[in-house]
Amino acid sequence: MKFWLLAFSFLPLYLTSAGVERFIQPMALSFQSNDQIRLKKSALFTDTHSVNPVLSSAQVKDFISLDRSILEDKLSELLKHRYQVEGKVRVFLAREWSPLKVGGNFQIKIRDCNPDQLCANSYSRFSVWDRGVKLGDFSMPLRITHIQGVLFSKVPLQRGSLPRMGNFEIREVDVLKNHANSVPASAKLSGFQIDANVKPGNPLKWNLLSKTTLIQKGEVVNVFASGNGIYVTMKGVALEDGVRDSMVRIKNISSQKEFRAKVLDANSVKVYL
């Protein structure tokens, strides 16, 4: 009897010990497994939504500092394209600029300029974008130069004479300051005459030129008519004098009908049907 009592007294201890041995190892494995899964999920979540993610070496190399010189170069390109001008446009920031960290394919979008034309002093509003995200809006006063080849007289030019390219030399100057309104070297001077005396070494300016009369009143001219797939030529009589690109009244010799036409050159006008 005592034996059985003693045996039963040790039974709970045995069962407890057996139960612990039975469950300790599986529970440890299960805990380790779950811990690994939890840690893995936590790592993925942090990498995706972190405000300051850890960048790879390749990503770090993609970033550049948008400093003053880079911004000035970019604005120079954008303003030249905006106003479709020839020559070299150079923009200089008239205020301090704090560099931005941007990707290699960043973009700058000009919102507006005041005044909305190329001039020596301007005020521009623009935004900086990177990977489709706007980094901010900025306003900046600008100093601008526009370097262009213009015509300078090599010989004295008399009033009423026709400008000939052999009488000029080409110089690169800033046409936004002292040489504003100068005639660029690419200009077509046919149909113009010198309207004032010009000394050697001076730039040729548009206010020193006037258009010559290409068509005289009563003169027979060639009329070109085009539009809607139709092209017609005829003869007409000019009813008034005309300079290049002006509109004059013409009378059709055959039908005696009057109409207005644009002067193209000497003895030629065009009608748009």
Buried (B, 14 or more C-beta within 10 A) or exposed (E): EEEEEEEEEEEEEEEEEEEEEEEEEEEEEEEEEEEEEEEEEEEEEEEEEEEEEEEEEEEEEEBBEBEEEBBBEBBBEBBBEBEEBEBEBBBEBEEEBEEBEBBEEBBBEBEEBEEEEBBBEBEBBBBBBBEEEEBEEBEBEBBBBBEBBBBBBEEEBEEEEEBEEEBBBBBEBBBBEEBBEBBBBEBEBEBBBBBEEBEEEBBBBEEBBBBBBBBEEEBEBBBBBEEEEEEEEBEBBBBEBBBBEBEBBBEBEEEEEEBEBBBBEBBBBEBEE
